């Protein structure tokens, strides 16, 4: 599960009872194709207007509040009501290929 705070992925233990949760840093450039090679089931967080493209079967999705906006994004949110910086869509995906 993606995280940008230490142990933030622990909340998934409540949402996915019985799952063996492993967190990975939410990093720029980390792609769903990379995750699909590593994990049988994984989550990706994308801007609210985007969807993952063909990396497996989407099991579920939800809208989540995004944290850690840049100062530019905060200014855009205040002065132009740019809510796209406030939310992300999170997808739970079952990989469609072999993994490590």
The first five atom37 places (N, CA, C, CB, O) and aatype in JSON, in Angstrom:
{
  "aatype": [20, 20, 20, 20, 20, 20, 20, 20, 20, 20, 20, 20, 20, 20, 20, 20, 20, 20, 20, 20, 20, 20, 20, 20, 20, 20, 20, 20, 20, 20, 20, 20, 20, 20, 20, 20, 20, 20, 20, 20, 20, 20, 20, 20, 20, 20, 20, 20, 20, 20, 20, 20, 20, 20, 20, 20, 20, 20, 20, 20, 20, 20, 20, 20, 20, 20, 20, 20, 20, 20, 20, 20, 20, 20, 20, 20, 20, 20, 20, 20, 20, 20, 20, 20, 20, 20, 20, 20, 20, 20, 20, 20, 20, 20, 20, 20, 20, 20, 20, 20],
  "atom_mask": [
    [1, 1, 1, 1, 1],
    [1, 1, 1, 1, 1],
    [1, 1, 1, 1, 1],
    [1, 1, 1, 1, 1],
    [1, 1, 1, 1, 1],
    [1, 1, 1, 1, 1],
    [1, 1, 1, 1, 1],
    [1, 1, 1, 1, 1],
    [1, 1, 1, 1, 1],
    [1, 1, 1, 1, 1],
    [1, 1, 1, 1, 1],
    [1, 1, 1, 1, 1],
    [1, 1, 1, 1, 1],
    [1, 1, 1, 1, 1],
    [1, 1, 1, 1, 1],
    [1, 1, 1, 1, 1],
    [1, 1, 1, 1, 1],
    [1, 1, 1, 1, 1],
    [1, 1, 1, 1, 1],
    [1, 1, 1, 1, 1],
    [1, 1, 1, 1, 1],
    [1, 1, 1, 1, 1],
    [1, 1, 1, 1, 1],
    [1, 1, 1, 1, 1],
    [1, 1, 1, 1, 1],
    [1, 1, 1, 1, 1],
    [1, 1, 1, 1, 1],
    [1, 1, 1, 1, 1],
    [1, 1, 1, 1, 1],
    [1, 1, 1, 1, 1],
    [1, 1, 1, 1, 1],
    [1, 1, 1, 1, 1],
    [1, 1, 1, 1, 1],
    [1, 1, 1, 1, 1],
    [1, 1, 1, 1, 1],
    [1, 1, 1, 1, 1],
    [1, 1, 1, 1, 1],
    [1, 1, 1, 1, 1],
    [1, 1, 1, 1, 1],
    [1, 1, 1, 1, 1],
    [1, 1, 1, 1, 1],
    [1, 1, 1, 1, 1],
    [1, 1, 1, 1, 1],
    [1, 1, 1, 1, 1],
    [1, 1, 1, 1, 1],
    [1, 1, 1, 1, 1],
    [1, 1, 1, 1, 1],
    [1, 1, 1, 1, 1],
    [1, 1, 1, 1, 1],
    [1, 1, 1, 1, 1],
    [1, 1, 1, 1, 1],
    [1, 1, 1, 1, 1],
    [1, 1, 1, 1, 1],
    [1, 1, 1, 1, 1],
    [1, 1, 1, 1, 1],
    [1, 1, 1, 1, 1],
    [1, 1, 1, 1, 1],
    [1, 1, 1, 1, 1],
    [1, 1, 1, 1, 1],
    [1, 1, 1, 1, 1],
    [1, 1, 1, 1, 1],
    [1, 1, 1, 1, 1],
    [1, 1, 1, 1, 1],
    [1, 1, 1, 1, 1],
    [1, 1, 1, 1, 1],
    [1, 1, 1, 1, 1],
    [1, 1, 1, 1, 1],
    [1, 1, 1, 1, 1],
    [1, 1, 1, 1, 1],
    [1, 1, 1, 1, 1],
    [1, 1, 1, 1, 1],
    [1, 1, 1, 1, 1],
    [1, 1, 1, 1, 1],
    [1, 1, 1, 1, 1],
    [1, 1, 1, 1, 1],
    [1, 1, 1, 1, 1],
    [1, 1, 1, 1, 1],
    [1, 1, 1, 1, 1],
    [1, 1, 1, 1, 1],
    [1, 1, 1, 1, 1],
    [1, 1, 1, 1, 1],
    [1, 1, 1, 1, 1],
    [1, 1, 1, 1, 1],
    [1, 1, 1, 1, 1],
    [1, 1, 1, 1, 1],
    [1, 1, 1, 1, 1],
    [1, 1, 1, 1, 1],
    [1, 1, 1, 1, 1],
    [1, 1, 1, 1, 1],
    [1, 1, 1, 1, 1],
    [1, 1, 1, 1, 1],
    [1, 1, 1, 1, 1],
    [1, 1, 1, 1, 1],
    [1, 1, 1, 1, 1],
    [1, 1, 1, 1, 1],
    [1, 1, 1, 1, 1],
    [1, 1, 1, 1, 1],
    [1, 1, 1, 1, 1],
    [1, 1, 1, 1, 1],
    [1, 1, 1, 1, 1]
  ],
  "atom_positions": [
    [[0.83, -1.17, 0.0], [0.0, 0.0, 0.0], [0.88, 1.24, 0.0], [-0.95, 0.0, 1.2], [1.9, 1.27, 0.68]],
    [[0.5, 2.25, -0.74], [1.32, 3.46, -0.79], [1.2, 4.28, 0.49], [0.92, 4.32, -2.0], [0.15, 4.31, 1.13]],
    [[2.29, 4.93, 0.87], [2.24, 5.82, 2.02], [3.24, 6.95, 1.84], [2.52, 5.04, 3.33], [4.24, 6.81, 1.14]],
    [[2.95, 8.09, 2.49], [3.89, 9.2, 2.49], [4.21, 9.66, 3.91], [3.34, 10.37, 1.68], [4.92, 10.65, 4.08]],
    [[3.7, 8.97, 4.91], [4.08, 9.13, 6.31], [4.45, 7.74, 6.81], [2.91, 9.77, 7.17], [3.86, 6.75, 6.38]],
    [[5.41, 7.66, 7.71], [5.77, 6.34, 8.24], [4.55, 5.66, 8.84], [6.89, 6.47, 9.3], [3.82, 6.27, 9.62]],
    [[4.34, 4.42, 8.48], [3.27, 3.55, 8.98], [1.86, 4.03, 8.62], [3.38, 3.43, 10.47], [0.89, 3.52, 9.19]],
    [[1.71, 4.97, 7.7], [0.37, 5.39, 7.29], [-0.4, 4.23, 6.66], [0.46, 6.57, 6.31], [-1.63, 4.18, 6.73]],
    [[0.32, 3.31, 6.04], [-0.32, 2.18, 5.4], [-1.01, 1.26, 6.41], [0.69, 1.4, 4.6], [-1.81, 0.41, 6.01]],
    [[-0.73, 1.41, 7.71], [-1.36, 0.57, 8.72], [-2.88, 0.71, 8.72], [-0.82, 0.93, 10.1], [-3.58, -0.23, 9.12]],
    [[-3.42, 1.83, 8.26], [-4.88, 1.99, 8.24], [-5.54, 0.97, 7.32], [-5.25, 3.42, 7.8], [-6.72, 0.67, 7.47]],
    [[-4.78, 0.43, 6.36], [-5.34, -0.56, 5.46], [-5.65, -1.87, 6.18], [-4.37, -0.82, 4.31], [-6.48, -2.65, 5.71]],
    [[-5.0, -2.13, 7.32], [-5.31, -3.32, 8.1], [-6.77, -3.31, 8.56], [-4.37, -3.42, 9.32], [-7.39, -4.36, 8.71]],
    [[-7.32, -2.11, 8.79], [-8.72, -2.0, 9.18], [-9.65, -2.13, 7.98], [-8.95, -0.67, 9.89], [-10.76, -2.64, 8.11]],
    [[-9.2, -1.66, 6.83], [-10.05, -1.69, 5.64], [-10.01, -3.03, 4.93], [-9.62, -0.59, 4.69], [-10.96, -3.39, 4.23]],
    [[-8.92, -3.78, 5.1], [-8.76, -5.08, 4.43], [-8.41, -6.15, 5.47], [-7.65, -5.01, 3.32], [-7.28, -6.64, 5.48]],
    [[-9.35, -6.5, 6.34], [-9.05, -7.47, 7.41], [-8.49, -8.77, 6.86], [-10.32, -7.75, 8.23], [-8.99, -9.31, 5.86]],
    [[-7.46, -9.27, 7.51], [-6.85, -10.53, 7.1], [-5.79, -10.4, 6.03], [-7.89, -11.44, 6.64], [-5.09, -11.37, 5.74]],
    [[-5.66, -9.24, 5.42], [-4.65, -9.05, 4.36], [-3.27, -8.88, 4.98], [-5.01, -7.82, 3.48], [-3.13, -8.31, 6.06]],
    [[-2.26, -9.37, 4.29], [-0.87, -9.15, 4.71], [-0.41, -7.87, 4.02], [0.07, -10.38, 4.33], [-0.13, -7.86, 2.82]],
    [[-0.33, -6.79, 4.78], [-0.06, -5.46, 4.23], [1.44, -5.19, 4.21], [-0.79, -4.38, 5.06], [2.14, -5.39, 5.2]],
    [[1.92, -4.73, 3.06], [3.3, -4.26, 2.92], [3.23, -2.86, 2.32], [4.17, -5.23, 2.03], [2.6, -2.65, 1.28]],
    [[3.86, -1.92, 2.98], [3.84, -0.55, 2.48], [5.01, -0.26, 1.55], [3.86, 0.42, 3.64], [6.07, -0.87, 1.66]],
    [[4.8, 0.67, 0.63], [5.88, 1.17, -0.22], [5.74, 2.68, -0.29], [5.83, 0.53, -1.66], [4.63, 3.21, -0.28]],
    [[6.88, 3.36, -0.35], [6.88, 4.83, -0.38], [6.16, 5.32, -1.62], [8.32, 5.38, -0.33], [6.37, 4.82, -2.72]],
    [[5.31, 6.31, -1.41], [4.61, 6.97, -2.52], [5.62, 7.93, -3.15], [3.29, 7.72, -2.04], [5.88, 9.01, -2.62]],
    [[6.18, 7.53, -4.3], [7.25, 8.3, -4.93], [6.86, 8.74, -6.33], [8.53, 7.48, -4.98], [6.15, 8.02, -7.04]],
    [[7.32, 9.92, -6.72], [7.12, 10.3, -8.13], [7.82, 9.3, -9.04], [7.64, 11.76, -8.4], [8.95, 8.89, -8.76]],
    [[7.18, 8.92, -10.1], [7.8, 8.0, -11.05], [7.52, 6.54, -10.78], [9.25, 8.21, -11.06], [7.79, 5.7, -11.63]],
    [[6.97, 6.2, -9.6], [6.61, 4.81, -9.32], [5.33, 4.5, -10.08], [6.43, 4.56, -7.79], [4.29, 5.12, -9.85]],
    [[5.41, 3.55, -11.0], [4.29, 3.29, -11.91], [3.54, 2.01, -11.53], [4.79, 3.19, -13.34], [4.09, 1.12, -10.88]],
    [[2.31, 1.95, -11.95], [1.49, 0.76, -11.7], [2.11, -0.47, -12.35], [0.06, 0.98, -12.23], [1.97, -1.57, -11.82]],
    [[2.78, -0.31, -13.5], [3.41, -1.47, -14.15], [4.5, -2.07, -13.25], [4.01, -1.06, -15.51], [4.65, -3.29, -13.19]],
    [[5.26, -1.21, -12.55], [6.29, -1.7, -11.62], [5.65, -2.47, -10.47], [7.13, -0.53, -11.07], [6.12, -3.54, -10.09]],
    [[4.56, -1.92, -9.93], [3.88, -2.56, -8.81], [3.24, -3.88, -9.22], [2.82, -1.63, -8.24], [3.23, -4.83, -8.44]],
    [[2.7, -3.95, -10.43], [2.07, -5.17, -10.92], [3.09, -6.31, -11.04], [1.4, -4.92, -12.27], [2.73, -7.47, -10.89]],
    [[4.34, -5.98, -11.29], [5.39, -7.0, -11.36], [5.78, -7.5, -9.97], [6.63, -6.45, -12.08], [6.21, -8.64, -9.82]],
    [[5.62, -6.64, -8.95], [6.07, -6.99, -7.59], [5.01, -7.64, -6.71], [6.56, -5.77, -6.92], [5.33, -8.49, -5.89]],
    [[3.74, -7.25, -6.88], [2.71, -7.65, -5.94], [1.5, -8.24, -6.65], [2.27, -6.46, -5.1], [1.14, -7.79, -7.74]],
    [[0.87, -9.26, -6.04], [-0.34, -9.82, -6.65], [-1.54, -8.86, -6.56], [-0.69, -11.15, -5.97], [-2.39, -8.84, -7.44]],
    [[-1.59, -8.08, -5.48], [-2.63, -7.07, -5.29], [-1.92, -5.81, -4.78], [-3.75, -7.55, -4.28], [-1.07, -5.9, -3.89]],
    [[-2.26, -4.67, -5.34], [-1.6, -3.43, -4.93], [-2.56, -2.26, -5.06], [-0.33, -3.18, -5.77], [-3.6, -2.37, -5.71]],
    [[-2.2, -1.15, -4.44], [-3.01, 0.07, -4.51], [-2.19, 1.18, -5.16], [-3.5, 0.5, -3.1], [-0.99, 1.28, -4.95]],
    [[-2.87, 2.0, -5.93], [-2.24, 3.19, -6.5], [-3.12, 4.39, -6.2], [-2.01, 3.03, -8.05], [-4.35, 4.28, -6.17]],
    [[-2.48, 5.52, -5.99], [-3.18, 6.78, -5.75], [-2.89, 7.69, -6.94], [-2.73, 7.45, -4.4], [-1.73, 7.96, -7.26]],
    [[-3.95, 8.14, -7.59], [-3.82, 8.98, -8.79], [-4.65, 10.24, -8.62], [-4.25, 8.21, -10.06], [-5.59, 10.26, -7.82]],
    [[-4.32, 11.29, -9.37], [-5.19, 12.46, -9.36], [-6.63, 12.03, -9.66], [-4.71, 13.52, -10.4], [-6.86, 11.07, -10.4]],
    [[-7.58, 12.74, -9.07], [-8.99, 12.34, -9.15], [-9.49, 12.17, -10.57], [-9.85, 13.36, -8.45], [-10.44, 11.41, -10.8]],
    [[-8.89, 12.84, -11.53], [-9.36, 12.76, -12.92], [-8.72, 11.62, -13.71], [-9.08, 14.07, -13.62], [-9.09, 11.4, -14.87]],
    [[-7.76, 10.88, -13.12], [-7.04, 9.82, -13.84], [-7.5, 8.43, -13.42], [-5.54, 9.96, -13.63], [-8.05, 8.25, -12.33]],
    [[-7.25, 7.46, -14.29], [-7.5, 6.06, -13.98], [-6.27, 5.25, -14.39], [-8.78, 5.53, -14.7], [-5.56, 5.64, -15.32]],
    [[-6.01, 4.13, -13.71], [-4.88, 3.29, -14.12], [-5.2, 2.62, -15.44], [-4.54, 2.24, -13.04], [-6.36, 2.3, -15.7]],
    [[-4.21, 2.41, -16.26], [-4.46, 1.85, -17.58], [-3.97, 0.44, -17.74], [-3.83, 2.7, -18.62], [-2.77, 0.23, -17.93]],
    [[-4.85, -0.54, -17.67], [-4.54, -1.91, -18.05], [-3.48, -2.63, -17.25], [-4.14, -1.93, -19.42], [-2.76, -3.45, -17.82]],
    [[-3.34, -2.37, -15.97], [-2.32, -3.03, -15.16], [-2.88, -4.21, -14.39], [-1.69, -2.05, -14.2], [-2.19, -4.79, -13.55]],
    [[-4.11, -4.56, -14.65], [-4.77, -5.65, -13.96], [-6.24, -5.32, -13.77], [-4.1, -5.94, -12.59], [-6.76, -4.38, -14.37]],
    [[-6.9, -6.1, -12.92], [-8.33, -5.92, -12.68], [-8.54, -5.0, -11.48], [-9.03, -7.28, -12.44], [-8.0, -5.25, -10.41]],
    [[-9.33, -3.93, -11.66], [-9.64, -3.03, -10.56], [-10.65, -3.72, -9.66], [-10.2, -1.66, -11.09], [-11.76, -4.04, -10.07]],
    [[-10.24, -3.95, -8.41], [-11.09, -4.62, -7.43], [-11.99, -3.6, -6.73], [-10.23, -5.37, -6.39], [-13.15, -3.88, -6.43]],
    [[-11.45, -2.42, -6.49], [-12.21, -1.38, -5.81], [-11.54, -0.04, -5.99], [-12.37, -1.7, -4.33], [-10.38, 0.05, -6.41]],
    [[-12.28, 1.01, -5.66], [-11.72, 2.36, -5.72], [-12.43, 3.24, -4.72], [-11.84, 2.95, -7.15], [-13.56, 2.95, -4.31]],
    [[-11.77, 4.32, -4.32], [-12.37, 5.27, -3.4], [-11.72, 6.63, -3.6], [-12.23, 4.81, -1.94], [-10.62, 6.74, -4.13]],
    [[-12.42, 7.64, -3.16], [-11.89, 9.0, -3.16], [-11.26, 9.22, -1.8], [-13.02, 10.06, -3.47], [-11.86, 8.87, -0.78]],
    [[-10.08, 9.8, -1.76], [-9.37, 10.03, -0.5], [-8.85, 11.46, -0.47], [-8.2, 9.02, -0.32], [-8.66, 12.09, -1.51]],
    [[-8.63, 11.95, 0.72], [-8.07, 13.29, 0.88], [-6.56, 13.2, 0.72], [-8.44, 13.9, 2.26], [-5.9, 12.39, 1.36]],
    [[-6.03, 14.02, -0.13], [-4.58, 14.04, -0.4], [-3.89, 14.86, 0.67], [-4.28, 14.62, -1.8], [-4.43, 15.86, 1.15]],
    [[-2.71, 14.45, 1.05], [-1.92, 15.2, 2.03], [-0.63, 15.68, 1.38], [-1.62, 14.34, 3.29], [-0.24, 15.19, 0.32]],
    [[0.01, 16.61, 2.02], [1.32, 17.14, 1.59], [1.3, 17.82, 0.23], [2.32, 16.03, 1.56], [2.03, 17.44, -0.68]],
    [[0.47, 18.82, 0.1], [0.47, 19.63, -1.12], [1.67, 20.58, -1.1], [-0.85, 20.43, -1.25], [2.17, 20.94, -0.04]],
    [[2.11, 20.98, -2.28], [3.19, 21.96, -2.4], [2.61, 23.34, -2.13], [3.86, 21.91, -3.81], [1.4, 23.52, -2.12]],
    [[3.48, 24.32, -1.9], [3.0, 25.69, -1.66], [2.26, 26.22, -2.89], [4.18, 26.63, -1.3], [1.28, 26.95, -2.74]],
    [[2.69, 25.86, -4.07], [2.0, 26.28, -5.29], [0.59, 25.71, -5.33], [2.79, 25.85, -6.54], [-0.36, 26.41, -5.66]],
    [[0.47, 24.42, -5.0], [-0.85, 23.79, -5.01], [-1.79, 24.4, -3.97], [-0.71, 22.29, -4.77], [-2.98, 24.57, -4.22]],
    [[-1.26, 24.72, -2.81], [-2.08, 25.36, -1.77], [-2.57, 26.72, -2.23], [-1.28, 25.5, -0.45], [-3.73, 27.06, -2.02]],
    [[-1.7, 27.49, -2.85], [-2.12, 28.8, -3.37], [-3.21, 28.65, -4.43], [-0.91, 29.56, -3.96], [-4.17, 29.42, -4.44]],
    [[-3.05, 27.67, -5.31], [-4.08, 27.44, -6.33], [-5.41, 27.04, -5.68], [-3.63, 26.35, -7.3], [-6.47, 27.46, -6.15]],
    [[-5.35, 26.24, -4.63], [-6.57, 25.83, -3.94], [-7.27, 27.03, -3.3], [-6.25, 24.77, -2.88], [-8.5, 27.11, -3.33]],
    [[-6.51, 27.94, -2.74], [-7.09, 29.1, -2.07], [-7.63, 30.12, -3.06], [-6.05, 29.76, -1.17], [-8.74, 30.61, -2.9]],
    [[-6.84, 30.43, -4.08], [-7.19, 31.54, -4.96], [-8.02, 31.15, -6.19], [-5.94, 32.21, -5.41], [-8.68, 32.01, -6.78]],
    [[-8.0, 29.89, -6.57], [-8.78, 29.53, -7.75], [-9.7, 28.34, -7.51], [-7.87, 29.23, -8.9], [-10.26, 27.78, -8.46]],
    [[-9.85, 27.95, -6.24], [-10.74, 26.85, -5.89], [-10.37, 25.58, -6.65], [-12.19, 27.23, -6.19], [-11.25, 24.86, -7.13]],
    [[-9.08, 25.3, -6.77], [-8.59, 24.14, -7.51], [-8.64, 22.89, -6.62], [-7.13, 24.39, -8.01], [-7.65, 22.51, -6.0]],
    [[-9.8, 22.28, -6.56], [-9.98, 21.13, -5.67], [-9.27, 19.87, -6.14], [-11.44, 20.85, -5.52], [-9.19, 18.9, -5.39]],
    [[-8.77, 19.86, -7.36], [-8.06, 18.66, -7.83], [-6.81, 18.39, -6.99], [-7.68, 18.81, -9.31], [-6.31, 17.26, -6.99]],
    [[-6.3, 19.39, -6.28], [-5.14, 19.18, -5.42], [-5.53, 18.63, -4.05], [-4.37, 20.49, -5.24], [-4.66, 18.21, -3.29]],
    [[-6.8, 18.62, -3.74], [-7.26, 18.19, -2.42], [-7.6, 16.7, -2.36], [-8.46, 19.0, -2.01], [-7.58, 16.11, -1.28]],
    [[-7.92, 16.1, -3.5], [-8.38, 14.71, -3.5], [-7.58, 13.85, -4.47], [-9.85, 14.65, -3.85], [-7.05, 14.34, -5.47]],
    [[-7.51, 12.56, -4.16], [-6.95, 11.56, -5.07], [-7.93, 10.4, -5.15], [-5.53, 11.07, -4.58], [-8.76, 10.21, -4.26]],
    [[-7.83, 9.65, -6.21], [-8.58, 8.4, -6.31], [-7.61, 7.27, -6.05], [-9.27, 8.25, -7.72], [-6.51, 7.23, -6.61]],
    [[-8.01, 6.38, -5.21], [-7.17, 5.24, -4.86], [-7.81, 3.99, -5.45], [-6.99, 5.12, -3.32], [-9.0, 3.74, -5.26]],
    [[-7.01, 3.2, -6.16], [-7.49, 1.99, -6.81], [-6.8, 0.78, -6.19], [-7.24, 2.05, -8.33], [-5.58, 0.79, -6.01]],
    [[-7.56, -0.24, -5.88], [-7.03, -1.52, -5.45], [-7.07, -2.42, -6.68], [-7.84, -2.14, -4.23], [-8.13, -2.65, -7.25]],
    [[-5.91, -2.93, -7.07], [-5.77, -3.63, -8.34], [-5.19, -5.03, -8.12], [-4.88, -2.83, -9.32], [-4.24, -5.2, -7.36]],
    [[-5.79, -6.01, -8.78], [-5.25, -7.36, -8.81], [-4.41, -7.47, -10.08], [-6.39, -8.45, -8.77], [-4.91, -7.29, -11.19]],
    [[-3.11, -7.77, -9.9], [-2.21, -7.84, -11.04], [-2.61, -8.99, -11.96], [-0.76, -8.01, -10.57], [-3.07, -10.04, -11.5]],
    [[-2.42, -8.78, -13.25], [-2.79, -9.79, -14.22], [-1.62, -10.58, -14.75], [-3.5, -9.17, -15.34], [-1.73, -11.18, -15.82]],
    [[-0.49, -10.61, -14.03], [0.7, -11.3, -14.53], [1.5, -11.87, -13.36], [1.59, -10.35, -15.36], [1.14, -11.67, -12.2]],
    [[2.58, -12.59, -13.66], [3.44, -13.15, -12.62], [4.19, -12.05, -11.89], [4.43, -14.15, -13.23], [4.45, -10.99, -12.45]],
    [[4.54, -12.3, -10.64], [5.27, -11.33, -9.82], [6.37, -12.05, -9.07], [4.33, -10.6, -8.83], [6.44, -13.28, -9.02]],
    [[7.25, -11.21, -8.47], [8.42, -11.73, -7.71], [8.0, -12.3, -6.39], [9.47, -10.63, -7.49], [8.84, -12.78, -5.63]]
  ]
}
